[in-house]
Each structure stands twice: as structure tokens, then as C-alpha cells.
Amino acid sequence: MRTQFSRTRRRVAGIALLLASALAATAVPAAVAAPTEPPAAAATTATTATTAERPAPTGPGTDHATDDPFTADRTNWFRQDRFGMFIHFGAYSNLEGEYKKADGSVCRDAEWIQRQCDIPKAEYEKQAATFNPADFDAKAVVKAAKDAGMRYIVITSKHHEGYAMWPTKVNDWNLRDHSSFDKKRDILAELKKASDDAGIKLGFYYSIWDWHDPDFPDPATFPKYEKRMRAQLKELVDNYDPALLWFDGEWDTDKPNNPWTAKDGEKLEAYLRDLDPDLVINNRVGKRRVVDGDYGTPEQEIPGAPVDGQLWESCMTLNGHWGFARYDTNWKSSSTLVRNLLSTTSRSGNYLLNVGPDARGRVPQPSVDRLKQMGDWLRTSGQGEAVFGARYGGLVEEPSWGSVSRKGDKLYAAVTQWPASGAALHLKARTDFRVTSARVLGSDQKVTVTKSGDGIDVKPSGAATNDTATVIELKVDPGPTARPGKGKGLKQEIFDNADLSGTPKITRTDATLNHAWKYEGSPAASIPSDQFGIRWTGTLEPRRSETYTLTTVSDDMARVWIDGKLVIDSWTPHEPKIDKAQVALTAGKRHSVKVEYAEQTGEAHMKLLWSSPGQEQQVVPATQLYAR
């Protein structure tokens, strides 16, 4: 756990942001995201009111896009670590997946057992009172993660049943006050210490949907629940200093009704970033969209390509359930798990692999065994280089015989279908590059690389080093890259109408097209939150000569011109949406660019990203943008 100094530093950082905004507002009043109160009053409020009471910054001029998660320092660990442990653990674990009904029949489920088996509330509370995970061993859990090669852990602090796994002061529906567990123990504190000691980051899952709180389902009383939810989240941030918050239960549903809206998500995310600006937050804080949080959360699946517009992490189970189910012995093989990890990495994703402790708090041995086998593979012959700090291969298409990731000037081809003796592995090139050396990790066999058709042939001379995946390291020269530019952004003209008509109300230089005004914000204090338009003009200078993918993330409307040609035309009003265009750009050349955006009503978002075989996906940086 961080010292009080660290927590104070976070609060000071939040206040500093407000003060910085105040200073900027003094310099350029119309061009900054200003609070609704005068700057001095806002700063005073920040120092005198508690964070739980202080409303999130809203109103004209507010922009919730604080950085680009693809390049931000605060998300760097998440982009590098790639592999984490998910832990589903709660009062449901006490039933171990089975509930005997009054008629004698047995109903089976895991973390959803209360709802799916229609267990009466009083009866569920009665069984939870006997919950005693006395054998929970934080050091053993962290060791299992460490042995697997995992770099971070996310544990359920509160699942849909509403039961808190820490000694919350908000209610008594928690592990300390409603169980048979030792009242002096705190498993989140134990896990935090063990994680810190092992150099592993800790995050918390928190369910928005709450089956237990009586104020949750009724929109009229829901604000009372929201206040308690914020108080609990503040406890988690202040007392355990998590690196990440993993939300769930944001969808529209019943039993009980879920009133959560995208507007609720906007306010909660702003509140959390005020608590700790360094938090990494998933997209289920809102409505699981590309404009919510820092990263997307595909569940029990691996996308077939890098995800557009957002970092991502695939969460999966080791068997068929998240929580412990004594009857579920359908364990995935370690080979399958390693290959899943390689697939996610090769598409610039993370892999969050779940374990479910039993009623006594013990991680099942089959889970521990498979995790260790994964770690053994990662540690063997430096094969973990294909995962940690690696990303989308980019320079080549993903092959049918395995996956390819990239780390600096090296490609790591993880071969799951080894070629017959004398046969080659073909890689289709997406751009020009040269292979300067090649080797099989863990083997001294010769590897020859030759140009062939639309790419290269890689021909190892010997056998595979193991049955799971054999890694071939290719050192590459991707060709010349121009020096970073010296741009400062594009010319920005802001209109107080969605037609971009008349004289702009504000003209200035905008460092980067990365904006999340959401429902209540706007590009300037003098511009209303609805019915505004923006035009950006200038030039764009790439560092590599390649075919780029330009990507807009927008709501309501957006269009983009490059060298006078309309390449993205999304001028029909829409919800948060991704649009893409392929554009050939030349290194060092300043290509003319024009971007238009219009907001009518509702949410407002506008981001412009680029990517290419040699360029990672990111918001186009200010250094490569020039105002005319």
C-alpha cells in the first residue's frame, strides 16, 4: 500500500489540474475547458469539499480526454505487461456452484447462482453468514500469478450480488460483517501487500449492477445507491491504491432493473479520474463502447485483428465458469492457453485469465498447474519476449501457421504448425522491410530467409523445440523513418452552430484531435454543449512512407480530407462510431488535411488516429500537425 504521501500527492495532482485550467482560462478565456464556477472558486471548492461530495467537472468548456491511452505514461504498464490474473471470489463461492432447492432438486451456476437459481434474499444472506475463506493465502495466489508470468491481478471487490470483499464502512453486507471469516483479516489488504512485494500490479473488479441494494433498481432512489457506490470506490482507491478498476454490470437488464446510463458513466469516470489521475479504467464504466474508459473488454473471445480506436483486453476462464464450480472439470490445456496469449499479443491486446477460489479461499490445483505450465513456456529460451512489451506484428499479415508479434526491431513468429522437413513458412508482407538475421529460440539450427512472391519464406533446418509453439526471432530493418516533426497542431475554428456557417466564434491552434466532450462538455466555455461545429485545417507530416489507416472516433458527425480528397465521410448523425480510410502518405511531406466535426445533441466525441505497418495505432501527435 502506498504511503499517505502518495495519496496526498494524487489529491494535489487533481487540484493542480484545476489550477492549471484556471491559469489557462486567465490567459485565453474562450479557449479552455473551464469549470462552471469562476476558477478561483473552483480551486477553493477543491480544497474544502471532500472528493465524494465534489461534483465532477461539467459544463461548457469541459473536455474529458486527458491523454491518449495508446501513448500515455499512465497506461504504459498495461500496454507492456500483456498478461494478468482475474480472480472471481465472493459470497457465491461459498456454495461452490450448487444450490439445493426446497423440492430437493439441485440448481447449478457459479457467480450468478443467486439470480439464476432464484435463491430468496434471506436464504442467500443466511448462507453468506457461514462463508469462511480461512485458507485464502495471498502469497500463494501471487506466487501462482508470478509462476505463470502474469504481471497484474484483478480481483472482484464486489460482484453483482453486492457483497463487498473488504471491510467497507458503507454497509454491513461484506466479508468482515456478514461471514464467519476472521474479523481482523482483510484479504484485499493481504493481496495488495503480497502483490507489491512481488512487483505485481493490483486492480479491482466492481459491479455497477447490484442485486442486494434496495435503492438500485428504482430510478427515483438510484442516486442514493450511486452515492454509496462512490463512497465504496473511494475506499478502494484511498485504502488499497489500485492501478486499475475493472467495471461490470453496466448493461440494460432486469431482475433487478438496471437504470445505468451513459451519462452516469460519464460522471463516474470523471469522479474516478479526480480521485486518481493515474487509474486505468475499462470501458464498462460506461456502456462498453469505444468512447468509454481506457480499454475495451471482449469476453471469452479474441478479436481477429487489432481493435480500432481503443486499447483492449480479452478476459477468459480456465474452465467454463468464472466463480468456483466443483462440478466443472472442463479445463483448457496449457497449450491452448499459451496460444491464446500469443494471439492476443499479436493483435496488441492483453490476456486476463481467470481463477475461481473455492469456499475456503483455495485456488483449484488444476488452475495452478496450468498457470505454471504457461510460465514454464514463457521462461524457456526467452520465449516471453514474444509477449511482454510486444505488440501487433504490423509488417506482415498474421499467418495461418501461428502468430507474429513485434518488439522494437524484432518480429517473433510463434509457430504452432511446424513445417515438414525442408518446407518453408511464408509471411505475407504489408510493407517493405529487410530481415537481417533469424534464429529459432532454444535451438542452434540454421534459419534461411528469402524473398518469395508477396513476402518472405522462412525456412528452419531442424525440428520444433516444443509442441505448444516454437518461436523464430527475425531481426528486421523496416526502412528509413523521418525525424520527428516540430508541429504544434492544426488551426481550429469553432462555430456556435452545427452547420459550420458564419464567422467562427473562436480561432486557435489545437494540439491534437483527441476530444471527449461527452454530454455536458464543449470545446470552449463560450460554446454551448449542443449545436456546435469545428473545422481543423493545416498539414499532416508522416515519418514513414506507407499506406496509413486514418481512423475517426466520432459522435455526431465527422469528415476528413487529405490533399483535397474526401477520405472519410460520416456526415449523417450517429452514435459513437468508428470510420476508417486507407491513405498513402510520404515521409517528410506535409499533406494538406481538413477535418470537420458537428455536434447536434447528446454526446460529443472526436478523435483522429493513424496507424500503418510500421506505425502503432495512436492519436496523431501534435509534432506531426502544422497549422497554416
C-alpha positions in Angstrom: 0.0 0.0 0.0 1.3 3.5 -0.9 2.0 5.9 1.9 -0.2 8.7 2.9 2.2 10.9 1.0 1.2 9.1 -2.3 -2.5 9.6 -1.7 -2.0 13.2 -0.8 0.1 13.6 -4.0 -2.9 12.3 -6.1 -5.2 14.9 -4.5 -2.7 17.6 -5.1 -2.4 16.5 -8.7 -6.1 16.8 -9.1 -6.1 20.2 -7.6 -3.1 21.1 -9.8 -5.2 20.2 -12.9 -7.9 22.6 -11.7 -5.4 25.3 -11.0 -3.8 24.8 -14.4 -7.2 25.1 -16.1 -7.7 28.3 -14.1 -4.4 29.8 -15.2 -5.1 28.8 -18.8 -8.6 30.4 -18.6 -6.9 33.6 -17.4 -4.7 33.6 -20.5 -7.2 32.5 -23.1 -10.7 32.7 -21.6 -12.6 31.4 -24.5 -10.3 28.5 -25.4 -10.1 26.4 -22.3 -12.1 23.7 -20.5 -13.3 25.8 -17.6 -15.5 24.8 -14.6 -18.9 26.3 -14.3 -17.7 28.3 -11.3 -15.0 31.0 -11.6 -11.5 29.4 -11.5 -10.7 30.8 -8.0 -14.0 29.5 -6.6 -13.4 26.1 -8.2 -9.9 25.9 -6.7 -11.4 26.8 -3.3 -14.0 24.1 -3.6 -11.4 21.5 -4.5 -9.6 22.2 -1.2 -12.6 22.5 1.1 -15.0 19.8 -0.1 -14.4 16.1 0.1 -13.9 14.3 -3.2 -17.1 12.2 -2.5 -19.1 15.5 -2.3 -17.4 17.4 -5.1 -19.2 17.1 -8.4 -17.3 16.0 -11.5 -16.3 18.9 -13.7 -19.1 19.5 -16.2 -20.5 22.3 -18.3 -19.4 24.2 -21.4 -15.6 24.1 -21.8 -15.1 20.7 -20.2 -13.1 18.1 -22.1 -12.8 14.6 -20.5 -10.0 13.5 -22.9 -6.9 14.0 -20.7 -4.4 11.9 -22.8 -4.1 9.3 -25.4 -4.2 5.8 -23.8 -2.2 4.4 -26.8 0.8 6.6 -25.7 0.2 7.9 -22.2 2.7 7.2 -19.4 -0.1 6.1 -17.0 -1.1 3.2 -19.4 2.4 2.2 -20.3 2.5 -0.7 -17.8 -0.8 -2.0 -19.2 0.4 -2.0 -22.8 3.7 -3.7 -21.8 2.5 -6.3 -19.3 0.1 -8.1 -21.5 -0.8 -11.0 -19.1 -2.9 -10.8 -16.0 -4.8 -12.9 -13.5 -8.6 -12.4 -13.0 -10.0 -13.6 -9.6 -13.7 -14.2 -9.2 -14.3 -14.6 -5.5 -17.4 -13.7 -3.4 -20.2 -15.0 -1.2 -21.3 -17.1 -4.2 -18.0 -19.1 -3.8 -19.5 -20.5 -0.5 -22.0 -22.5 -2.5 -19.3 -23.9 -4.8 -21.7 -23.8 -7.8 -24.6 -25.9 -6.4 -27.8 -25.0 -4.6 -30.3 -27.5 -3.3 -33.8 -26.2 -3.7 -36.7 -26.9 -1.4 -38.1 -29.6 -3.7 -34.8 -31.4 -3.5 -33.6 -30.6 -7.0 -30.1 -29.2 -7.4 -29.5 -26.0 -9.4 -26.1 -25.2 -10.7 -24.3 -22.0 -11.5 -21.3 -20.0 -10.1 -21.1 -16.3 -9.6 -24.7 -15.9 -10.9 -26.1 -18.6 -8.7 -28.3 -16.3 -6.6 -30.2 -15.0 -9.6 -30.2 -18.0 -11.8 -31.4 -20.3 -9.1 -33.9 -17.9 -7.7 -32.4 -18.1 -4.2 -34.5 -16.0 -1.8 -32.7 -13.0 -0.4 -33.0 -14.1 3.2 -31.7 -17.6 2.4 -28.8 -16.2 0.4 -27.9 -13.9 3.3 -28.1 -16.9 5.7 -25.6 -19.0 3.6 -23.3 -16.0 3.2 -23.1 -15.7 7.0 -21.3 -19.1 7.0 -18.7 -18.0 4.4 -15.3 -18.6 5.8 -12.4 -18.4 3.3 -9.9 -19.0 6.1 -7.4 -20.7 3.7 -7.1 -17.7 1.4 -3.4 -17.3 1.1 -2.5 -14.0 -0.7 1.2 -15.1 -1.0 0.2 -18.3 -2.7 -2.2 -16.6 -5.1 0.5 -14.1 -6.1 3.1 -16.9 -6.4 0.7 -18.7 -8.8 0.4 -15.5 -10.8 4.2 -14.9 -10.7 4.9 -18.5 -11.7 2.6 -18.1 -14.7 4.4 -15.0 -15.9 1.4 -12.7 -15.1 2.2 -9.1 -14.4 -1.0 -7.9 -12.8 -4.0 -9.2 -10.9 -7.7 -8.1 -10.9 -9.9 -9.4 -8.1 -13.7 -9.0 -7.6 -14.1 -6.5 -4.8 -17.9 -6.6 -5.4 -19.8 -8.8 -7.9 -23.5 -8.4 -8.9 -24.6 -9.9 -5.6 -23.4 -6.6 -4.0 -21.3 -8.4 -1.4 -18.1 -6.4 -0.6 -14.9 -8.4 -0.2 -13.3 -5.8 2.0 -14.3 -4.2 5.4 -16.4 -1.4 3.8 -17.9 1.3 6.1 -20.7 1.8 3.7 -22.8 -1.2 4.7 -22.6 -4.5 6.6 -23.1 -6.7 3.5 -19.4 -7.5 3.4 -16.8 -10.2 4.3 -16.0 -8.7 7.7 -19.5 -8.0 8.9 -21.5 -10.8 7.3 -19.5 -14.0 7.3 -17.6 -16.4 9.6 -14.3 -15.1 8.4 -11.7 -13.7 10.9 -12.8 -10.1 11.6 -9.2 -9.0 11.8 -8.3 -10.1 8.3 -8.7 -8.1 5.1 -8.0 -10.2 2.0 -7.7 -7.1 -0.3 -5.0 -5.7 2.0 -3.2 -9.0 2.1 -3.3 -9.3 -1.6 -2.1 -5.7 -2.0 0.9 -6.3 0.2 1.8 -9.6 -1.5 1.4 -8.1 -4.9 3.6 -5.1 -4.0 6.2 -7.4 -2.6 6.3 -9.4 -5.8 6.3 -6.4 -8.2 2.8 -7.2 -9.5 0.1 -4.5 -10.0 -3.3 -5.0 -8.4 -6.7 -3.9 -9.7 -10.3 -4.3 -8.6 -13.4 -5.5 -10.3 -16.5 -3.6 -9.2 -20.0 -4.4 -10.4 -22.3 -1.5 -11.0 -25.4 -3.8 -11.1 -26.3 -4.6 -7.5 -28.9 -7.3 -6.7 -28.8 -6.5 -2.9 -29.1 -2.8 -2.5 -32.8 -1.8 -2.3 -32.2 1.6 -3.9 -30.6 0.3 -7.0 -33.5 -0.7 -9.3 -35.7 2.3 -8.9 -34.6 5.4 -10.9 -36.1 7.6 -8.2 -33.9 6.1 -5.5 -30.9 5.2 -7.7 -29.0 8.4 -6.8 -28.8 7.1 -3.2 -27.2 3.9 -4.4 -24.8 6.0 -6.6 -23.7 7.9 -3.6 -22.9 4.7 -1.7 -21.1 3.3 -4.7 -18.9 6.3 -5.0 -18.1 6.1 -1.3 -17.1 2.4 -1.7 -14.9 3.2 -4.7 -13.2 6.0 -2.8 -12.5 3.5 0.0 -10.9 1.1 -2.6 -8.8 3.9 -4.1 -7.7 5.5 -0.9 -7.1 2.3 1.1 -5.6 0.0 -1.5 -4.2 2.3 -4.2 -5.2 0.1 -7.2 -3.6 0.5 -10.6 -6.8 -0.4 -12.4 -10.6 -0.5 -11.9 -12.5 -3.1 -13.9 -16.2 -2.4 -14.0 -19.1 -4.7 -15.0 -22.8 -4.9 -14.9 -23.4 -1.8 -17.0 -25.9 -3.3 -19.4 -29.7 -2.8 -19.6 -31.4 -5.7 -17.9 -34.0 -6.8 -15.3 -34.2 -9.0 -12.2 -33.4 -6.3 -10.9 -33.9 -3.4 -13.3 -30.6 -1.7 -14.2 -31.0 2.1 -14.6 -27.3 2.7 -15.5 -26.9 5.2 -18.4 -24.0 6.5 -20.5 -24.5 9.8 -18.6 -23.9 8.0 -15.3 -20.8 6.5 -16.8 -19.5 10.0 -17.8 -19.9 11.3 -14.3 -18.4 8.2 -12.6 -15.4 8.2 -14.9 -14.7 11.9 -14.2 -15.1 11.3 -10.5 -12.6 8.5 -10.5 -10.0 10.4 -12.5 -10.4 13.2 -9.9 -9.6 10.6 -7.2 -6.6 9.3 -9.0 -5.5 10.6 -12.4 -3.3 7.6 -13.0 -6.1 5.0 -12.8 -6.6 2.7 -15.8 -10.3 2.1 -16.3 -12.1 -0.3 -18.6 -15.0 0.6 -20.9 -17.7 -1.0 -18.8 -17.6 2.1 -16.6 -19.9 3.5 -19.3 -21.8 1.3 -21.7 -18.9 -0.8 -23.1 -18.3 1.5 -26.1 -15.2 2.7 -27.8 -15.6 6.1 -26.2 -15.8 4.7 -22.6 -12.8 4.3 -20.4 -9.3 3.4 -21.5 -9.7 0.0 -23.0 -12.3 -2.5 -24.4 -13.2 -5.8 -22.8 -14.1 -8.6 -25.2 -15.2 -11.6 -23.1 -14.4 -15.3 -23.8 -13.2 -14.3 -27.3 -10.1 -13.0 -29.1 -10.7 -10.4 -31.8 -9.3 -11.4 -35.2 -7.3 -8.1 -35.6 -6.1 -5.2 -33.5 -9.1 -3.3 -32.1 -9.7 0.1 -33.7 -9.8 3.3 -31.5 -9.1 1.7 -28.1 -6.7 -0.5 -26.2 -8.2 -3.9 -25.4 -8.0 -6.9 -23.1 -9.7 -10.3 -23.5 -10.9 -11.9 -20.3 -11.3 -15.7 -20.3 -11.9 -18.6 -18.0 -9.7 -21.6 -17.4 -12.7 -23.9 -17.5 -16.4 -23.0 -18.2 -17.1 -20.7 -15.2 -15.8 -17.6 -13.6 -16.6 -18.4 -10.0 -15.7 -21.8 -8.4 -18.0 -24.7 -9.5 -17.0 -28.0 -8.0 -18.5 -30.0 -10.9 -16.7 -28.1 -13.7 -13.6 -30.1 -14.7 -13.5 -28.9 -18.3 -10.1 -27.3 -18.0 -8.4 -25.8 -21.0 -4.9 -27.2 -21.8 -1.9 -25.1 -21.2 -1.1 -25.3 -24.9 -4.4 -23.7 -25.7 -3.8 -21.0 -23.1 -0.4 -20.1 -24.3 -1.6 -19.9 -27.9 -4.4 -17.6 -26.7 -1.9 -15.4 -25.0 0.2 -15.3 -28.2 -2.8 -14.4 -30.3 -3.9 -11.5 -28.1 -0.4 -10.1 -28.0 0.0 -10.4 -31.8 -3.1 -8.1 -32.1 -1.9 -5.6 -29.4 -4.2 -7.0 -26.8 -3.9 -8.2 -23.2 -5.0 -11.6 -21.8 -6.8 -11.6 -18.4 -7.1 -15.3 -17.3 -9.4 -16.2 -14.5 -9.2 -18.4 -11.4 -12.0 -19.0 -9.0 -11.1 -19.8 -5.4 -13.3 -22.3 -3.6 -15.3 -21.7 -0.4 -12.2 -21.9 1.7 -10.3 -19.5 -0.5 -8.1 -22.0 -2.2 -7.3 -21.7 -5.9 -8.0 -25.1 -7.6 -4.9 -27.2 -8.2 -5.7 -27.7 -11.9 -5.6 -23.9 -12.3 -2.3 -23.7 -10.5 -0.8 -26.5 -12.6 -1.8 -24.9 -15.9 -0.6 -21.5 -14.9 2.8 -22.9 -14.0 3.0 -24.7 -17.4 2.3 -21.3 -19.1 5.1 -19.7 -17.1 7.4 -22.5 -17.9 6.8 -21.9 -21.6 7.3 -18.1 -21.2 10.6 -18.6 -19.3 12.0 -21.2 -21.7 14.7 -19.8 -24.1 13.4 -16.2 -23.8 10.1 -17.1 -25.4 8.4 -14.5 -23.2 10.0 -11.8 -25.5 7.1 -12.6 -27.9 4.7 -11.4 -25.3 6.0 -8.9 -22.8 6.4 -5.5 -24.3 5.4 -6.9 -27.7 2.5 -5.8 -30.0 0.9 -6.3 -33.3 3.4 -7.6 -35.9 2.3 -4.9 -38.4 5.0 -5.5 -41.0 3.4 -8.9 -42.0 -0.1 -10.4 -42.2 -0.9 -12.9 -39.5 -0.2 -16.4 -40.9 -2.3 -19.5 -40.7 0.5 -21.4 -39.0 0.8 -19.3 -35.9 1.1 -15.7 -34.8 3.6 -12.8 -35.2 4.3 -10.1 -32.7 6.7 -7.2 -32.8 9.1 -5.7 -30.3 11.3 -2.9 -31.5 13.4 -4.2 -34.4 12.4 -7.8 -33.9 9.5 -9.9 -35.1 8.6 -13.0 -33.1 6.9 -15.7 -35.2 5.3 -18.2 -32.8 4.9 -21.3 -34.9 2.1 -23.7 -33.8 2.2 -25.8 -37.1 5.8 -26.6 -37.8 6.7 -27.2 -41.4 7.7 -30.5 -42.8 11.4 -31.1 -43.2 12.7 -28.7 -46.0 9.5 -26.7 -46.2 9.2 -23.0 -45.6 6.9 -20.8 -43.5 5.5 -18.0 -45.7 4.9 -14.5 -44.4 2.9 -12.0 -46.5 4.5 -8.5 -46.3 2.4 -5.5 -45.6 5.2 -3.1 -46.4 8.8 -3.1 -47.5 11.3 -4.3 -44.9 14.5 -6.4 -44.7 15.4 -9.3 -42.5 18.9 -9.0 -41.2 19.1 -12.2 -39.1 16.9 -15.1 -38.0 17.1 -17.8 -35.3 15.0 -20.3 -33.5 14.8 -19.6 -29.8 16.2 -22.5 -27.9 17.9 -24.1 -30.9 21.1 -23.6 -32.9 19.5 -24.8 -36.1 20.0 -22.6 -39.2 17.2 -20.5 -40.5 17.2 -19.1 -44.0 15.0 -16.2 -45.1 14.4 -15.5 -48.8 12.0 -13.1 -50.7 9.1 -15.0 -52.2 6.1 -13.7 -54.1 4.2 -11.2 -51.9 6.5 -11.6 -48.9 9.2 -13.8 -47.5 9.8 -17.5 -46.9 11.3 -18.5 -43.5 12.9 -22.0 -43.6 14.2 -23.6 -40.4 16.6 -26.5 -40.8 15.6 -28.6 -37.8 12.6 -29.6 -35.7 10.3 -27.7 -33.4 11.5 -27.0 -29.9 8.2 -27.8 -28.3 4.6 -28.8 -29.1 2.9 -25.7 -27.9 4.7 -23.0 -30.0 8.2 -22.6 -31.3 9.4 -19.0 -31.6 11.5 -17.8 -34.5 13.1 -14.4 -33.9 13.5 -12.2 -37.0 15.6 -9.1 -36.7 14.3 -6.6 -39.2 15.2 -3.3 -40.8 11.9 -1.6 -41.6 13.5 1.1 -43.7 14.1 4.8 -43.2 12.0 6.9 -40.8 12.0 10.7 -40.9 12.9 12.6 -37.8 10.0 13.7 -35.5 8.3 16.9 -36.7 8.2 20.2 -35.0 4.5 20.8 -35.4 2.2 22.2 -32.7 -1.2 21.2 -34.0 -3.8 22.3 -36.5 -5.7 25.6 -36.9 -9.1 25.1 -35.2 -12.2 27.2 -35.9 -15.1 26.8 -33.6 -18.7 27.7 -34.6 -21.7 28.1 -32.4 -23.8 26.0 -34.9 -23.7 22.5 -36.3 -23.6 23.9 -39.9 -20.2 25.4 -39.6 -21.7 28.6 -41.0 -20.9 32.2 -40.4 -17.9 33.6 -38.7 -16.1 31.3 -36.3 -16.5 32.3 -32.7 -13.0 31.1 -31.7 -9.9 30.5 -33.8 -6.8 28.9 -32.2 -4.3 26.1 -32.6 -5.4 22.7 -31.3 -2.5 20.5 -30.4 -4.3 17.2 -31.2 -7.6 15.9 -32.3 -8.4 13.9 -29.2 -11.6 15.1 -27.6 -14.3 13.7 -25.3 -16.7 16.5 -24.5 -19.4 13.9 -23.8 -22.8 15.1 -22.7 -22.2 18.3 -20.8 -18.8 19.5 -22.2 -17.8 21.6 -25.3 -14.7 22.9 -26.9 -14.8 26.3 -25.0 -16.6 28.0 -22.1 -18.5 30.3 -24.5 -19.7 27.4 -26.7 -22.9 25.5 -25.7 -22.8 21.8 -25.2 -25.1 21.2 -28.1 -25.2 22.6 -31.6 -21.6 23.4 -32.3 -19.2 22.7 -35.1 -15.4 22.7 -35.6 -13.1 22.8 -38.6 -9.4 21.9 -38.3 -7.0 22.8 -41.2 -3.3 22.5 -41.8 -0.9 19.8 -42.8 0.0 16.4 -41.7 3.5 15.1 -41.9 4.2 11.3 -41.6 7.6 9.9 -40.5 7.3 6.8 -42.8 6.3 6.4 -46.4 3.4 3.9 -46.2 -0.2 3.3 -46.6 -1.8 4.6 -43.4 -5.2 3.9 -41.8 -6.8 7.1 -40.7 -9.4 6.4 -38.0 -12.0 8.7 -36.6 -14.0 8.1 -33.4 -16.9 10.5 -33.5 -20.3 11.4 -32.3 -22.3 13.1 -34.0 -20.7 13.7 -37.4 -17.2 13.8 -39.0 -15.4 14.0 -42.3 -11.8 14.2 -43.3 -10.0 15.4 -46.4 -6.3 14.6 -47.3 -4.7 16.6 -50.1 -8.1 17.9 -51.1 -9.7 14.4 -51.3 -12.6 13.5 -49.1 -11.5 10.2 -47.5 -13.9 9.8 -44.5 -17.5 11.0 -45.0 -19.6 10.2 -41.9 -21.8 13.3 -42.0 -25.1 11.5 -41.1 -25.8 11.9 -37.4 -24.7 8.8 -35.4 -23.9 7.4 -32.0 -20.3 6.9 -31.1 -18.8 5.4 -34.2 -15.5 4.4 -35.9 -14.8 5.3 -39.5 -11.6 4.4 -41.4 -9.8 5.2 -44.6 -6.6 4.0 -46.3 -4.3 6.8 -47.4 -0.8 6.7 -49.0 1.4 9.2 -47.2 5.0 10.2 -47.9 7.6 10.6 -45.1 8.6 14.2 -44.6 5.9 15.5 -46.9 3.3 17.9 -45.5 0.0 16.6 -46.7 -2.9 19.1 -46.5 -5.6 18.0 -44.1 -9.0 19.3 -43.3 -11.3 17.8 -40.6 -14.9 18.9 -40.0 -17.0 17.9 -37.0 -20.5 18.7 -35.9 -22.4 18.2 -32.7 -26.2 18.4 -32.7 -27.5 16.9 -29.4 -26.4 14.3 -26.9 -22.8 13.2 -26.7 -19.8 14.8 -28.4 -16.6 13.0 -29.3 -13.9 13.5 -31.9 -10.6 11.7 -32.2 -8.3 11.3 -35.2 -5.9 8.3 -35.1 -3.4 6.9 -37.5 -1.6 3.6 -38.0 0.4 1.8 -40.6 2.5 -1.4 -40.9 5.4 0.5 -39.2 3.4 2.9 -37.1 1.5 1.8 -34.0 -2.1 3.0 -33.6 -2.2 6.3 -31.8 -3.9 9.7 -31.9 -2.0 11.7 -34.5 0.6 13.6 -32.4 0.9 17.4 -32.4 4.5 17.2 -33.6 3.3 15.9 -37.0 0.5 18.5 -37.4 1.0 22.0 -38.7 -1.4 25.0 -38.7 -1.1 27.0 -41.9 
